[in-house]
Amino acid sequence: MFSGPYYTWKTFNEHFNTPFRSLGDCRVITEQKLKKAFLCSVGYWMLQMNFPLEVYNDRDFYDNYGSDYRFISNMPRLIMYFFKYQIIMMLCTSICTETGFGVYPAKCMPTPGHGPTTEFSFAGSPEVALQQEYNFAMLKCFDNQKLVMGPKMKDTVRGWDMPTRYWFWTYTYKNMVKSNSTECCFIHGVDDMGGVV
């Protein structure tokens, strides 16, 4: 899971065959990502110092504290996991942004893991290409607003590791739904009679 953002062959091929990598503002985006990775590293380090993992191996932790305190003490571990994942993905995507990988015109509406959703053409018009707004939305891994504010679990799941979720949906889930509806029911927990398993 910590291998960086997933992308399609089309996106990889377009990186070498389109001029977008030289038109986007790569350095500024990379610096922003590295600053965020540094802040997440500081937060991770502070939580690691104040809430070490060794406390779970101490018998006094289970004898002296109730289950409510033990449950709440897991929250810093969850935040540390989130910081760790953010750090890794920020560093991976900063390599991509520095090389101009995944930059597309904003009007192409790029989606995470897929690339542009509409066709683009600036043939014979370099002035038009220079005036376009470019973004790295294809490399976006997290939607932090959905992760933190939800309000539904579905929003939270859709905001977490978006390229991997897109890849799983495109290459696994859609094929399973097409191949056999019984398998689809098995995944969703519904038996043949319509009841929940």
Secondary structure, 3 states (H helix, E strand, C coil): CCCCCCCCHHHHHHHHHCCHHHHCCHHHHHHHHHHHHHHHHHHHHHHHHHCCHHHHHCHHHHHHCCHHHHHHCCHHHHHHHHHHHHHHHHHHHHHHHHHCCCCEEHHHCCECCCECCCCCCCCCCHHHHHHCCEECHHHCCCCHHHHHHCCCHHHHHHHCCHHHHHHHHHHHHHHHHHHCHHHHHHHHCECCCCCEC
